[in-house]
């Protein structure tokens, strides 16, 4: 009976904050073991301080993400939402205004659900034309300014042009590159995390 009294005195345990990743193949560990992906590495870095939910799907577009997000928000009630979408829109040559509208909808929906948003940007290869590539990249900057959300302009910075860090398709990073992807994201994400989670993440691991 003593443990029941102690539990009642302590009150209900606080649930860990939740972080939801809405991404495409870059976050779904395409072509590599899932445990090697940057989202899994993030989960390991945060230990038990943050619950990481990876809702990423290979081939996902911003339209698909916008359709799926409301139910995921109701199901998980995340405190932080990472939006890593747009790459497949670009590879399919879809209009940037359509991509912008879908991402804007996801940002607004997440914020209305009480979640903070981190926007994770990607860039399109120059063979799609400089005008299209510029319009594509501008979508992320415009949305970050409009909704006052942090932005990682290019999660594959320092990776995409290094053949040794990219799979044979030239689109997806290798397993060896995944820690670098996380390093590109971490400085912006760190500002959204509770202090305890940051402290845990910076502790040396056995």
N, C-alpha and C positions, 0 to 999 in steps of 0.2 A: 504493500500500500504506500510505502514511502515514496516510491518513484512517481506514483500518481499525484501525490501532494506536491512534489517538486515540479512536475510538469505543469500542474495547474497554477502554481505560483509563478513559474517562468512565463506563462502565457504562450500563445501560438507562435511557432517558429516563422520567421520572416522568409518569404519565398525569394529566391535569387532573382535579380532582374533578368529580363529576357532580351535577346538580340536576334532579330530575324534577318536573314540574308536572302534577298530576292535577286537572283542572278541567272545567268545562262551557263554555257559550258565552261566558261572561265572560272566560275565558282562551283561547278558541279564536278570538278576533277576529271574532266574529259581526257581519255587516253592514258590515264595514270591510276594508280590505286587510290581509292577514295580517302584513305587515311593520310595520303601524302599531300592532299589539296590544301590550299591556304586557309580555307574555312575550318578544316579539322585542326590545322596548326593553331589557329586562333582559339578554338575551343580548348586545346591543350594549354595554351598560354594563360588563358583566363581561369583555368582549373574549375573550382566549384563556385566561383564568385559570380559568374554570369552564365546563364543557360543559353547556348547558341543553337539556333534552329536554322538549318540550311534547307531552304525551299527552292533552291536553284534547279533548273531543268535545262539540259542541253537543247539548243535550238530555240529557246524561249525568245520571243520578241516583246517589245514594250506593250503591245496590245494584249498578248497573252498574260503578261504580268499584271496589267491593270485589271484584267478579268478575274484573276485568281486572288489578288491581294485582299479584298474585303473579307473573304471567308477566313483567310489565314490570320488576319487581324482579330477577328472574332474568336478564333480557336485558341490562339496563343497569347493575345494581349501583350505584344512586345513593348518594351520601353525604348528600344532603338531599332530602326529599320535601315539596313544598308541596301541601296538600290544600285545594282550592277547590271544594267540592261541597256540595250541600244545597239550592241555590236551586230546582232543578227538583222536588225532593221537596216543598218548600213550595208552589210554584205548583200542584202537583197535589193539595195537601191531604193528603199522606201523613202517617201518624202520626209525631210527633217521636221517640217511643221507637225506632221502626224506623230512623229516620235516625241516631239516636245509636248504635245497635248497629252499623250499617254503618261509620260513621266510626271507632268504637272498634276495629273489626276492622282497618281500614286503618292506624290508628296503631300497633296492636300488631304487625301484619305488617311494617310499615316498620321499627319499632324492632328487631324480631327479626332483620331483614336487615342491621342495623348502620347504618341511616340515621337522621339527625335529622329531626324533623318540625316544620313550621310550619303551623298551622291558620289558614286564611283564611275569615273569617266573612262572611255575607251576612244581610240582613234582609228580612222579608216585608212587603209593603204592609199598612197597617192595615185595609184592606177585608176581610182574611181573618179579622178578629176579634182583639181585643186579647189574649184568652187564648191563642189559637193563636200569635200573633206573639211573645208573651212566652215561651211554651214552646219555640218554634223557636229564638229567640236564646239561651235558656238552655242548649241542647244544646252549643253551642260553648264556653261558659264552663265548664260541668261537665266536659267532656272535657279542656280545657286544664289544669284543676286536677287532675283524676284522673291524667293521664299526665305532668304537669309539662312540657307543651310550650308554646312561645310561641303567642300568639294575636293576630291582627289582627281586632278585633271586627266591623268593617264596612269592606270594601275600597272601597266606594263612598261613604265619608264625604266630605261636601262636594261630592258629584257628583250623587247620586240625586235631589235636590230641585231641581236647577238644570236647567231645561228646555233651556238652550242646550248642555248637556253630555251630554244623553241623546238617543238615537235616537227616532224617532216612536213606537216601541212602548212607550216609557217604562220599559223594562227594561234595555236594553243601552246602555252609554256610547258616545259618539262617538269618532272617531279623536283629536279634540282633547283628550278627557278621559283618554286612555290614560296619558300621563305622570303625571297626577294619581293614577291608580290605582297606578302603580308607586311614587309618592311615599308613598302610604298604607302600602304593604307594606314598603318598603325599611328603615325603622328596626328592625323586628323581624327581618327577614332578615339584615341586616348583622351581627347578633350571632352568626349561625351560620356566617358565611363566614370563610375563612382570611384572615389579615392582608394577604397579597399581593394577593388578589382585591379587597379593600376599597381598598387603595392604588391599584390599577389603575383601579377604578371612579371614584375621585375625581380622577384626573388630568384636566386639561383636554384635550378632544378637538379635533383639527384640523378 
